[in-house]
């Protein structure tokens, strides 16, 4: 019985390692969650918020249902400032999640994060607010 459990555990462990390797296939180096200097949008956050405001649209379905709230999006800023692995962490549905992915996929480059004066890949989380006009 113990041998069977060990084989199952080893098989599951290998699957987890393989899944992690596939997740990072675009970015072969380490991905940090914190860096000495965190990535930021080129031109600063004020410029990025303006970009979001000008390019992010409510879907008709979300307007009809009067949906408001937050969409949390995760992504990796690579060493060159490009965004990868853009995924919704917590969404609202009604097409808003796809809209956030679209806008972040088309985002201007960011300034890369740094550790010890060396650019590094950094995983980021961002919240996008959807609020209907009053």
C-alpha positions in Angstrom: 0.0 0.0 0.0 2.8 2.5 0.9 4.5 1.8 -2.4 1.3 2.6 -4.3 1.0 5.9 -2.4 4.6 6.8 -3.2 4.1 6.1 -6.9 0.9 8.3 -6.9 2.7 11.1 -5.1 5.7 10.9 -7.4 3.4 11.0 -10.5 1.5 14.0 -9.1 4.7 15.8 -8.3 6.0 15.3 -11.8 2.8 16.6 -13.2 3.1 19.7 -11.1 6.7 20.3 -12.2 5.7 19.8 -15.8 2.8 22.3 -15.4 5.1 24.9 -13.9 7.7 24.4 -16.7 4.9 25.0 -19.3 3.7 28.1 -17.5 7.1 29.7 -17.7 7.9 28.5 -21.2 7.8 32.1 -22.6 10.0 33.4 -19.8 12.9 31.0 -19.2 14.4 32.9 -16.2 13.2 33.3 -12.7 10.0 35.3 -12.2 10.0 37.4 -9.1 6.9 38.6 -7.2 9.0 41.4 -5.6 11.9 43.3 -7.0 14.2 46.0 -5.5 12.8 48.3 -8.2 9.3 47.3 -9.3 8.2 47.6 -12.9 6.0 50.5 -13.9 4.3 51.8 -17.0 6.5 54.0 -19.2 5.6 57.6 -18.4 4.2 56.6 -15.0 0.9 55.4 -13.7 -0.9 58.6 -14.5 -0.2 58.1 -18.2 -1.2 54.4 -17.9 -4.5 55.3 -16.2 -5.2 57.7 -19.1 -4.4 54.9 -21.6 -6.9 52.6 -19.8 -9.5 55.4 -19.7 -9.2 56.0 -23.4 -9.0 52.3 -24.5 -11.1 50.3 -22.1 -14.8 50.0 -23.0 -17.9 48.7 -21.3 -19.5 45.8 -23.2 -23.2 46.3 -24.1 -24.1 43.3 -22.0 -22.4 44.8 -18.9 -24.1 48.1 -19.6 -27.5 46.4 -19.9 -27.1 44.6 -16.6 -25.5 47.6 -14.9 -22.4 45.7 -13.9 -19.9 47.5 -11.7 -16.8 46.3 -9.8 -13.2 45.3 -10.0 -11.4 43.0 -12.4 -8.0 41.8 -11.1 -5.5 41.0 -13.8 -2.2 39.2 -13.3 0.7 39.4 -15.8 4.5 39.2 -16.0 6.6 42.2 -17.0 9.7 40.7 -18.7 13.3 42.1 -18.7 12.5 44.3 -21.7 9.2 45.7 -20.3 6.8 43.6 -22.4 3.7 42.0 -20.7 3.3 38.2 -20.8 1.0 35.6 -19.3 -1.9 38.1 -19.0 -4.7 36.3 -17.0 -7.8 37.3 -15.0 -7.4 36.5 -11.3 -10.9 37.7 -10.4 -13.3 38.9 -13.0 -16.8 40.3 -13.4 -17.8 38.4 -16.6 -20.2 39.9 -19.2 -17.2 40.4 -21.6 -15.4 42.8 -19.2 -12.7 40.2 -18.4 -11.9 39.8 -22.1 -11.8 43.6 -22.5 -9.2 43.9 -19.8 -7.1 41.2 -21.4 -7.4 42.9 -24.8 -6.3 46.3 -23.4 -3.4 44.9 -21.4 -2.3 42.8 -24.4 -2.1 46.0 -26.5 -0.5 48.0 -23.7 2.6 50.2 -24.3 5.8 48.7 -22.9 6.6 49.1 -19.2 9.9 49.8 -17.5 11.3 46.5 -16.3 11.9 45.7 -12.7 15.4 45.5 -11.3 17.4 43.6 -8.7 21.0 44.7 -8.1 20.9 46.9 -11.3 19.9 43.9 -13.4 16.5 43.7 -15.2 14.4 40.8 -14.0 11.0 39.3 -14.8 8.3 40.4 -12.3 4.8 39.1 -11.7 2.3 41.9 -11.2 -1.3 42.2 -10.2 -3.5 45.1 -11.2 -7.1 46.1 -10.5 -9.3 47.7 -13.1 -12.4 49.5 -11.9 -15.6 49.4 -13.9 -18.0 52.1 -12.8 -21.1 53.2 -14.7 -21.4 57.0 -15.4 -24.0 58.7 -13.1 
